[in-house]
């Protein structure tokens, strides 16, 4: 007896199992669950990594990415541009209260700064009179 397995008869096809689906597809996500699981294990953040952890992490990352891209797309449309550049991402993050708090210590390359002029530096209106005396 050889170690070879017999192949099915020529006319008959072997009953195949159900098609394999990725964990991302099962969870309805775009981000790669398997890759995140592998990186969680390789990073040695903990001795053991549960099966739900990479799914949850992928869902959170996908949500944050979609939120930032939506706001950056709105910022690019406000500037009459089609492409999203780092400046639009920075404007989107800094104008959103929760994202700004989350990414407060993050510096975005080529992002620039938020346009802001301090109220003290703005000259008073021409029609208004000031209460301060001009005499010395």
Steps between C-alpha positions, in 0.01 A plus 500: 500500500639830396452823695312657211133580530276383225358771280125505439367338188528704183129561456433585862607817674602503861247673724672827588458671832341840517712775351732652760413852602739739668439622850473851360217391271325318784516812715397724209823700516746630246803507729697171519410308816753222436788742453411690815481171693843400374646840594341492846661163563837602355505827694488311832255748653365210701580133541170399346274672248131409480317445174276802553778751561617544138140525379426777749828678419431480126151642550630793708779579252260481207254735672770757584639486148157548344423791733829679424468441126143630495596820682812542285289457186269774623802724567637436150160582350491823701835594346368409152740209460443143387793333676550470872839633607658498848375855556140380464560215745649743751208744460252216543665375820553841660146621427342192659497515880528125570759424230704801614499365854599151381778625271612803705868394509515403133689710247387456140776559245410777252186570701568863581318681779142592574424852374450716809541872573485602862219747573740749659685534170187587301460880472170642627227577247502845338141584593545414867643737758728371769472594863875523541656841491756576234664779699808443709 
